[in-house]
Structure formats: structure tokens, C-alpha cells
Amino acid sequence: MNREILSESARALPPSEIRKILALASQMQDVVHLEIGDPDFPTPPHIVEAACRAAAGGDTHYTATKGMTPLLEAVAAKLRRDNGIACDPATEVIVTVGAVGAIFSACMAALDPGDEVIVTDPCWPNYQGQVMMTGARPVPLPLREELGFSLDLDELKAKLSPKTRMIILNSPNNPTGSVLSRDTLLAIGDVALKRDLLVLCDEVYEKILFDGERHFSLGSVRELKDHVITVNSVSKTFAMTGWRAGYACGPRVLIDGMAKVQENSASCVSSVVQRAAMAALTGPEEPVAEMVRAYKRRRDTLWSGLTGIPGMKCAKPKGAFYLFPNISAFGLSSFDFAIALLKEARVATVHGSGLGQYGEGHVRISYSTSDANLVEALSRMREFAESRLGSERSSP
């Protein structure tokens, strides 16, 4: 062809740095994989059984674009029960292809080229990519390590401009494990109300909390009903990452717009998957509690081990299943550190710079893997650190 095959928007999209590390690690032998946030637990049996019954019973056809009515009602009931969010299942809820589908549809429905979106940084990089796909511009807002990876409200206000349309928040946070306080969230909501902004709250890790930490949903504030989009999924909570079922609630006009986007991009979520999601949201909660207990044990093992390794400094996360240690003492960029750790110690992590410009100086470590893998990874990382720092200190 005489012209470029790829569109300008496709050429501008950054590739996933997480997937880049995964691809490299997958070509190597004897690697401890700590780079992917994918729960190693099986999907609870009652959920699998619900999907099997649906498939065997012929529940294998198109559904309404927004989702099956019983599932929309189950989502609304869950949001009311767990999050204090009152929403109409018929008009203010949509079922999507994972949380990523909800975020994509929300961005496509709400943003125009030239708009600006405040995105906390470091972050899950798909936020930036999906904003860019609309022609809008992501504006990074640093999560400060000295603030426990929270944000500075004065910095947030300084980032606002007449072009600002949306703020994207993720709490509990990937990659830092931090949790935004109720007061901080309410202050952000106040900014959104005064500036007539949308706030997209990605709450996929809401159930994975430790040390008495409690989740607060900004969408529960009645005055903010027309300003907040709450996004969630069954992926992390129920170990269902491969099922691809998410959901969102928000203002009716925005949910209608998201339905138009989904109709033209995915038609609807798999009917079998919707039945599985329904079983997840209405079934027993003990499997989730059991997973959270395991994550806390793993967090404690990994955090105590990491903080005892020379050169490693790490805040103790309050939620999600990631640690975000500071590796500046090694004198390497986060990418070079991650590559060296992978090649020399066969431990795969994600460089902080791959999660945003303010992630530099850190690496993300996922503990959504077995206790045995974490113990082995700590042993290898200690040997790597001692070798690296020892050789540097002995250099002239």
C-alpha cells in the first residue's frame, strides 16, 4: 500500500509494558512470575456450575446489550448492599466485557478529542491508552510515596484546566496497594461538583483489604450521583479474570451512551458468563474471605522479606495484591532493574516506569501466586541484591 496501514490513533497507542515483561519471561526457563495480577485460585465451584448449567440448558444466545435483567438487578442489589450506592438496574447499570470494557465504553461515551483526563500515576496503563483512543489527553497526577501513595489535593487542583472533563481513580490501587481515605475521596468529589467533572472510580480490588481498612465508594454520595461512574468486575474478587465480566453504574444518559458503544464493539457479554457472574454476586462469600486471608498472609510474607533485603524500601500496602518497592538504591532505572532481576535471578516483575512516569524508581510485585513461589522469589532477590550492591560497593 502507498499509505500507512495503521491509523494515527493506533500508532499512538503505547504497547503494554506488563505484557512486554511477560512475553520476555515466557521465553525463559525456571522463572518465578510476579509480573501479572492474575489470582492463582480456581473460580469457586458454584460459579463454574452455574455456567455449566447455563450452557447445557441452552442459555447460549444474545442478550440485551446492557445485560440480562436478573444480572442487572443482582448488580444493583450488590451495589446497594456493599457500597451504599442506590441505582436503577433498568437505566443506571450496564454489564460489560470486564472492567476494561466498562472503562473503554465510559471513555468513548463521555470524552471528545481535546478533552483532558486526570489519571493518578503510577497506574494500570490501560487508563491512559483508553483515554488516548478517544482523542482526549491523559494528565498524570502523582501518587506520592511520602504520602503513602495518596494524592495531594492542591496538586490535583493545579492540574485542572478548562479542558478537564474526567478524573480516573483506582482504590485500592494497582500498582501501589494504597487506599484513598474517605476524606480524600469526598474532597475530590467536592472538586468534581464545583467544576462539573466526571469521576470514574475503578473499584475492582474493593474486597481485597487488610488491617481493618474499609472501602468507601464515592458513588454513594447522593449529591454526586450525576458525576460518578462506578466500575467493578468479578475478575479479581472471585478469581474470574478469564471470564471477562464487569459492570458499571452511573448517570442514565452516560449508561445509555456506554450501551451504544458496547453495541458497536461487543454486542453483549456472553450469556453463559453473565450467568456465572450472577452466581458470583448472589452466592456465598466465604470463598472470597478465604482468598483475602491468603492474600494477607502472602503480603506479610513478602513485605517482611523484602524490607529485610539490602537496598529495598517498601511501604506496606493496605489493599489489592501488589507491593511497590523503591529500588533507587541500586542505581538502575526501574526498567534496567527489572530486566537484570529477570535475567540474573529469574524473577519477573514490572518496572515502575511502565506504569507511569511517577512510577520510576520502583517495581511492581504481584503476590497473586503461591506462598512457595514468594519464598523462592525472596531468596533469589536477596541473592541478587547482595551480589549487586556488594559488587558496586567494592568498585573503585
C-alpha positions as CSV (number, residue, x, y, z in Angstrom):
1,M,0.0,0.0,0.0
2,N,1.1,3.6,-0.6
3,R,-0.3,4.8,2.7
4,E,0.3,3.8,6.3
5,I,-1.8,0.8,7.2
6,L,-2.3,1.7,10.8
7,S,-4.4,4.6,11.8
8,E,-2.8,7.6,13.6
9,S,-4.6,6.6,16.8
10,A,-3.4,3.0,16.7
11,R,0.2,4.2,16.1
12,A,-0.1,6.5,19.1
13,L,-1.2,3.8,21.5
14,P,1.6,2.7,23.8
15,P,2.2,-1.1,24.0
16,S,1.7,-2.8,27.4
17,E,4.9,-2.8,29.3
18,I,3.4,-5.5,31.6
19,R,2.8,-7.7,28.5
20,K,6.3,-7.0,27.3
21,I,7.9,-8.4,30.5
22,L,5.5,-11.4,30.4
23,A,6.5,-12.1,26.8
24,L,10.2,-12.0,27.7
25,A,9.8,-14.1,30.8
26,S,7.7,-16.7,28.9
27,Q,10.7,-17.4,26.7
28,M,12.9,-18.3,29.7
29,Q,13.1,-21.3,31.9
30,D,12.7,-21.5,35.7
31,V,11.1,-18.1,36.2
32,V,9.1,-17.0,39.2
33,H,6.3,-14.9,37.7
34,L,5.4,-11.9,39.9
35,E,4.6,-9.6,37.0
36,I,0.9,-10.5,36.3
37,G,-2.0,-9.6,38.6
38,D,-3.9,-12.8,37.9
39,P,-5.2,-14.7,41.0
40,D,-3.9,-18.3,41.2
41,F,-7.0,-19.5,42.9
42,P,-9.6,-21.5,41.0
43,T,-13.0,-19.9,40.3
44,P,-15.3,-21.1,43.1
45,P,-17.2,-24.3,42.2
46,H,-20.7,-22.8,42.5
47,I,-19.9,-20.2,39.8
48,V,-18.5,-22.8,37.4
49,E,-21.5,-25.0,38.0
50,A,-23.9,-22.1,37.2
51,A,-22.1,-21.6,33.9
52,C,-22.2,-25.3,33.0
53,R,-25.9,-25.4,33.7
54,A,-26.5,-22.3,31.5
55,A,-24.5,-23.8,28.6
56,A,-26.1,-27.3,29.0
57,G,-29.6,-25.7,29.2
58,G,-29.3,-23.8,26.0
59,D,-28.7,-20.4,27.6
60,T,-26.4,-19.5,24.7
61,H,-28.0,-16.7,22.8
62,Y,-27.7,-13.0,22.5
63,T,-28.8,-10.9,25.5
64,A,-29.8,-7.3,25.8
65,T,-26.8,-5.0,25.2
66,K,-26.8,-3.8,28.8
67,G,-27.1,-7.3,30.2
68,M,-29.7,-9.8,31.4
69,T,-32.3,-8.3,33.7
70,P,-31.6,-10.7,36.6
71,L,-27.9,-9.8,36.5
72,L,-28.6,-6.1,36.3
73,E,-30.8,-6.5,39.4
74,A,-28.1,-8.5,41.1
75,V,-25.5,-5.8,40.4
76,A,-27.8,-3.1,41.7
77,A,-28.5,-5.1,44.9
78,K,-24.8,-5.7,45.4
79,L,-24.0,-2.0,45.0
80,R,-26.8,-1.1,47.4
81,R,-25.7,-3.7,50.0
82,D,-21.9,-3.4,49.8
83,N,-21.3,0.2,48.6
84,G,-24.3,2.2,49.7
85,I,-25.0,3.1,46.0
86,A,-28.7,3.4,45.0
87,C,-29.2,2.8,41.3
88,D,-32.0,1.8,39.0
89,P,-31.0,-1.6,37.4
90,A,-33.0,-0.9,34.3
91,T,-31.5,2.5,33.5
92,E,-28.3,3.1,35.5
93,V,-26.4,-0.2,35.3
94,I,-24.6,-2.0,32.4
95,V,-22.8,-5.3,32.3
96,T,-19.5,-5.1,30.3
97,V,-16.7,-7.2,29.0
98,G,-14.6,-7.0,32.1
99,A,-13.9,-3.7,33.9
100,V,-11.8,-2.8,30.9
101,G,-14.9,-2.9,28.7
102,A,-16.7,-0.6,31.2
103,I,-13.8,1.9,31.2
104,F,-13.5,1.9,27.5
105,S,-17.2,2.4,27.0
106,A,-17.3,5.2,29.6
107,C,-14.4,7.0,27.9
108,M,-15.9,6.6,24.4
109,A,-19.3,7.9,25.7
110,A,-18.0,10.8,27.7
111,L,-14.9,12.2,26.1
112,D,-14.3,14.3,23.0
113,P,-11.0,14.9,21.2
114,G,-9.1,17.7,23.0
115,D,-10.6,16.9,26.5
116,E,-8.2,16.3,29.4
117,V,-8.5,13.5,31.9
118,I,-6.7,13.4,35.3
119,V,-5.2,10.0,35.8
120,T,-3.4,9.1,39.0
121,D,0.2,8.0,38.3
122,P,1.6,5.3,38.6
123,C,-1.4,3.4,37.4
124,W,-2.7,0.5,35.3
125,P,-1.6,1.7,31.9
126,N,-4.8,0.9,30.1
127,Y,-6.4,4.0,31.6
128,Q,-4.0,6.2,29.6
129,G,-4.4,4.1,26.4
130,Q,-8.2,4.2,26.5
131,V,-8.3,7.9,27.1
132,M,-6.0,8.4,24.1
133,M,-8.2,6.3,21.9
134,T,-10.9,8.9,22.3
135,G,-8.6,11.7,21.2
136,A,-8.5,13.1,24.7
137,R,-5.3,13.6,26.7
138,P,-4.3,11.9,29.9
139,V,-2.8,14.3,32.5
140,P,-0.8,12.4,35.1
141,L,-1.3,13.2,38.8
142,P,1.4,11.7,41.0
143,L,0.7,9.4,43.9
144,R,3.4,10.5,46.3
145,E,5.3,7.8,48.2
146,E,5.9,10.2,51.1
147,L,2.0,10.5,51.4
148,G,1.6,6.7,51.4
149,F,1.0,6.8,47.7
150,S,-2.0,9.1,48.1
151,L,-2.5,12.3,46.2
152,D,-2.0,15.9,47.0
153,L,-5.3,17.8,46.6
154,D,-3.5,21.0,45.8
155,E,-1.7,19.2,43.0
156,L,-5.0,17.9,41.7
157,K,-6.4,21.4,41.6
158,A,-3.3,22.7,39.9
159,K,-3.7,20.1,37.1
160,L,-7.2,21.2,36.3
161,S,-7.8,23.3,33.2
162,P,-10.9,24.4,31.2
163,K,-10.3,21.2,29.1
164,T,-10.6,18.8,32.1
165,R,-13.5,16.5,31.7
166,M,-12.8,13.5,33.9
167,I,-10.8,12.2,36.9
168,I,-9.9,8.5,37.0
169,L,-9.4,7.0,40.4
170,N,-8.4,3.4,41.4
171,S,-8.7,2.4,45.1
172,P,-7.4,0.0,46.3
173,N,-4.7,0.9,43.9
174,N,-2.8,-1.0,41.3
175,P,0.2,-0.9,41.5
176,T,0.9,0.6,44.9
177,G,-1.7,-1.2,47.1
178,S,-2.7,2.2,48.6
179,V,-6.3,3.0,49.6
180,L,-7.7,6.5,49.3
181,S,-9.3,7.7,52.5
182,R,-12.9,8.7,52.7
183,D,-11.9,12.3,53.4
184,T,-9.7,12.4,50.3
185,L,-12.4,10.9,48.1
186,L,-15.0,13.4,49.5
187,A,-12.6,16.2,48.8
188,I,-12.2,15.0,45.2
189,G,-15.9,14.7,44.9
190,D,-16.3,18.3,46.0
191,V,-13.9,19.4,43.3
192,A,-15.8,17.4,40.7
193,L,-19.1,19.0,41.8
194,K,-17.7,22.6,41.7
195,R,-16.0,22.1,38.4
196,D,-18.8,19.9,36.8
197,L,-16.4,17.0,36.2
198,L,-17.0,13.2,35.9
199,V,-15.1,10.9,38.3
200,L,-14.6,7.3,37.2
201,C,-13.9,5.1,40.2
202,D,-12.3,1.8,39.4
203,E,-13.1,-0.4,42.4
204,V,-12.1,-3.9,41.2
205,Y,-10.0,-4.5,44.3
206,E,-12.6,-3.3,46.8
207,K,-12.8,-6.6,48.6
208,I,-9.1,-7.1,49.0
209,L,-8.4,-5.0,52.0
210,F,-6.2,-5.6,55.1
211,D,-5.6,-4.4,58.7
212,G,-9.2,-3.2,59.2
213,E,-9.2,-0.9,56.2
214,R,-12.7,-0.1,54.9
215,H,-13.7,0.6,51.3
216,F,-15.7,3.8,50.6
217,S,-17.5,4.3,47.3
218,L,-17.8,7.9,46.1
219,G,-20.8,6.9,44.1
220,S,-22.7,6.5,47.4
221,V,-22.8,10.3,47.9
222,R,-26.2,11.4,46.7
223,E,-25.1,14.9,45.6
224,L,-22.6,13.3,43.3
225,K,-25.0,10.9,41.6
226,D,-24.6,12.7,38.2
227,H,-20.9,12.9,38.4
228,V,-19.6,9.4,39.4
229,I,-19.2,6.3,37.3
230,T,-18.5,3.3,39.5
231,V,-16.7,0.4,37.7
232,N,-16.2,-3.1,39.0
233,S,-15.9,-6.7,37.9
234,V,-15.9,-10.2,39.1
235,S,-12.3,-10.8,37.9
236,K,-10.2,-10.1,41.0
237,T,-12.8,-10.7,43.7
238,F,-13.9,-14.2,42.5
239,A,-10.7,-15.3,40.6
240,M,-12.5,-14.9,37.3
241,T,-10.0,-12.9,35.2
242,G,-10.6,-15.1,32.1
243,W,-14.4,-15.0,32.2
244,R,-14.5,-11.3,31.3
245,A,-17.4,-9.9,33.2
246,G,-17.6,-6.4,34.6
247,Y,-20.2,-3.8,35.3
248,A,-20.7,-0.1,35.8
249,C,-23.3,2.2,37.3
250,G,-23.7,5.9,36.7
251,P,-26.0,8.6,35.3
252,R,-28.7,7.3,33.0
253,V,-27.5,9.3,30.0
254,L,-24.0,8.1,30.3
255,I,-25.1,4.4,30.7
256,D,-27.2,4.8,27.6
257,G,-24.1,6.1,25.8
258,M,-22.0,3.3,27.0
259,A,-24.6,0.8,25.8
260,K,-24.3,2.4,22.3
261,V,-20.5,1.9,22.4
262,Q,-20.8,-1.7,23.6
263,E,-23.5,-2.5,21.0
264,N,-21.0,-1.4,18.3
265,S,-17.9,-3.1,19.8
266,A,-19.1,-6.3,21.6
267,S,-22.8,-6.6,21.1
268,C,-23.2,-8.0,24.6
269,V,-21.4,-10.1,27.2
270,S,-21.6,-13.9,26.8
271,S,-24.9,-15.2,28.2
272,V,-23.0,-18.1,29.9
273,V,-20.6,-15.7,31.5
274,Q,-23.5,-13.5,32.7
275,R,-25.0,-16.5,34.5
276,A,-21.6,-17.1,36.1
277,A,-21.4,-13.5,37.2
278,M,-24.9,-13.7,38.7
279,A,-23.8,-16.7,40.8
280,A,-20.8,-14.9,41.9
281,L,-22.7,-11.8,43.1
282,T,-25.5,-13.7,44.8
283,G,-23.6,-16.7,46.1
284,P,-21.7,-17.5,49.3
285,E,-19.0,-15.0,50.3
286,E,-16.7,-17.4,52.2
287,P,-14.6,-18.2,49.1
288,V,-13.8,-14.5,48.8
289,A,-12.9,-14.2,52.5
290,E,-10.7,-17.3,52.2
291,M,-8.8,-15.7,49.3
292,V,-8.4,-12.4,51.2
293,R,-6.9,-14.3,54.2
294,A,-4.4,-15.9,51.9
295,Y,-3.5,-12.6,50.3
296,K,-2.9,-11.0,53.7
297,R,-0.6,-13.9,54.6
298,R,1.3,-13.6,51.3
299,R,1.5,-9.8,51.7
300,D,3.0,-10.2,55.2
301,T,5.5,-12.8,54.0
302,L,6.6,-10.8,51.0
303,W,6.7,-7.4,52.8
304,S,8.7,-8.6,55.7
305,G,11.1,-10.5,53.4
306,L,11.5,-7.5,51.0
307,T,12.2,-5.0,53.8
308,G,15.0,-7.2,55.0
309,I,16.8,-7.2,51.7
310,P,19.6,-4.7,51.3
311,G,18.6,-1.8,49.1
312,M,14.9,-2.5,49.2
313,K,12.5,0.0,50.8
314,C,8.8,-0.8,50.7
315,A,5.6,0.8,52.0
316,K,3.2,-1.8,53.5
317,P,0.1,-1.9,51.2
318,K,-3.4,-1.7,52.6
319,G,-5.2,-3.5,49.7
320,A,-5.1,-5.2,46.3
321,F,-2.3,-7.8,45.8
322,Y,0.8,-5.8,44.9
323,L,3.9,-4.4,46.5
324,F,5.7,-1.4,45.0
325,P,9.2,-1.3,46.5
326,N,11.6,1.5,46.0
327,I,14.7,0.2,44.3
328,S,16.6,3.5,43.8
329,A,19.5,2.3,46.0
330,F,20.6,0.0,43.1
331,G,21.4,2.9,40.9
332,L,19.5,1.5,38.0
333,S,16.4,2.7,36.1
334,S,13.4,0.6,37.0
335,F,13.4,-1.0,33.6
336,D,17.1,-1.9,33.8
337,F,16.5,-3.3,37.3
338,A,13.5,-5.4,36.2
339,I,15.4,-6.8,33.3
340,A,18.5,-7.6,35.4
341,L,16.4,-9.2,38.0
342,L,14.7,-11.3,35.4
343,K,17.9,-12.4,33.6
344,E,20.1,-12.9,36.6
345,A,17.7,-14.1,39.2
346,R,14.8,-15.4,37.0
347,V,12.2,-13.3,38.9
348,A,9.7,-11.4,36.7
349,T,8.5,-8.0,38.0
350,V,7.2,-4.9,36.2
351,H,9.3,-1.8,36.0
352,G,7.6,1.2,37.6
353,S,8.2,3.4,34.6
354,G,6.0,1.1,32.6
355,L,3.1,2.1,34.9
356,G,3.6,5.8,34.5
357,Q,6.3,8.5,34.7
358,Y,5.9,8.7,38.5
359,G,6.5,5.0,38.9
360,E,10.2,5.4,38.1
361,G,12.4,4.2,40.9
362,H,10.1,1.3,41.8
363,V,9.0,-2.1,40.6
364,R,5.6,-3.8,40.9
365,I,5.5,-7.2,42.5
366,S,2.3,-9.2,42.4
367,Y,1.6,-11.7,45.2
368,S,-1.3,-13.4,43.4
369,T,0.8,-16.5,43.4
370,S,1.6,-19.3,45.7
371,D,3.4,-18.9,49.1
372,A,6.1,-21.3,47.8
373,N,6.8,-19.0,44.8
374,L,7.0,-16.0,47.0
375,V,9.5,-17.7,49.4
376,E,11.6,-18.8,46.4
377,A,11.4,-15.3,44.8
378,L,12.6,-13.7,48.1
379,S,15.6,-16.0,48.2
380,R,16.6,-15.1,44.7
381,M,16.0,-11.4,45.1
382,R,18.2,-11.4,48.3
383,E,21.0,-13.1,46.4
384,F,20.6,-10.7,43.5
385,A,20.6,-7.6,45.8
386,E,23.6,-8.7,47.8
387,S,25.5,-9.5,44.6
388,R,24.6,-6.2,43.0
389,L,25.2,-3.9,46.0
390,G,28.3,-5.8,47.1
391,S,29.9,-5.5,43.6
392,E,29.0,-1.8,43.5
393,R,30.5,-1.1,46.9
394,S,33.7,-2.9,46.1
395,S,34.2,-0.9,42.8
396,P,36.8,1.8,42.8
